[in-house]
Amino acid sequence: MEIAAKTVPADVYDVSEAQVDQAVAACEGDLRATVRALIVGQVYLQATIQKQVSAGYVRRLPFARLDAVQGK
């Protein structure tokens, strides 16, 4: 059984060539550094979102209480 994927209109995530050029320029033309910076940004955003998810929803202690329990 195949599950149909939901499609998102292309214009929702449309990125201009100028934005791509700006990202590459910020890393002084180093494409590997540009990709690394973008991945680091995504990991940071994922971690930030993960911290904001309701503790009851994912069955864990809130971070403030977790830090207190761990002695941080």
C-alpha positions in Angstrom: 0.0 0.0 0.0 1.4 3.3 -1.0 1.0 6.5 1.0 0.4 9.7 -0.9 2.8 12.4 0.0 1.5 15.8 0.7 2.9 18.4 -1.7 3.7 21.9 -0.7 3.5 24.6 -3.3 6.9 25.5 -4.6 6.5 29.2 -3.9 6.2 28.5 -0.2 9.9 27.6 0.0 11.1 29.6 -3.0 14.6 30.9 -2.6 16.0 33.5 -5.0 19.4 33.2 -6.8 20.4 36.4 -4.9 19.8 34.6 -1.6 21.9 31.6 -2.7 24.7 34.0 -3.8 24.5 35.8 -0.5 24.9 32.6 1.4 27.9 31.6 -0.7 29.4 35.1 -0.4 29.0 35.0 3.4 31.3 31.9 3.4 33.8 33.7 1.0 32.9 31.4 -1.9 33.6 28.1 -0.1 30.7 25.9 -1.1 31.6 23.3 1.5 31.6 25.9 4.3 28.2 27.2 3.0 26.6 23.7 3.2 28.1 23.2 6.6 26.7 26.6 7.8 23.3 25.7 6.5 23.3 22.3 8.2 24.4 23.8 11.5 21.6 26.3 11.2 19.1 23.5 10.6 20.4 21.5 13.6 20.1 24.6 15.8 16.5 25.2 14.7 15.6 21.6 15.3 17.1 21.7 18.8 15.3 24.9 19.6 12.0 23.5 18.4 12.6 20.3 20.3 13.0 22.3 23.5 9.7 24.1 23.0 7.7 20.9 22.5 5.3 20.3 25.4 6.9 18.1 28.1 3.6 16.3 28.6 3.3 15.6 24.9 6.7 13.8 24.7 6.6 12.4 28.3 9.7 14.1 29.7 10.5 16.6 32.4 10.5 20.3 31.4 14.0 21.5 30.7 14.1 23.8 33.8 13.2 20.9 36.1 15.5 18.5 34.2 18.4 20.8 34.7 17.6 21.0 38.4 17.4 17.2 38.7 20.7 16.8 36.8 22.4 19.5 39.0 23.1 21.9 36.1 
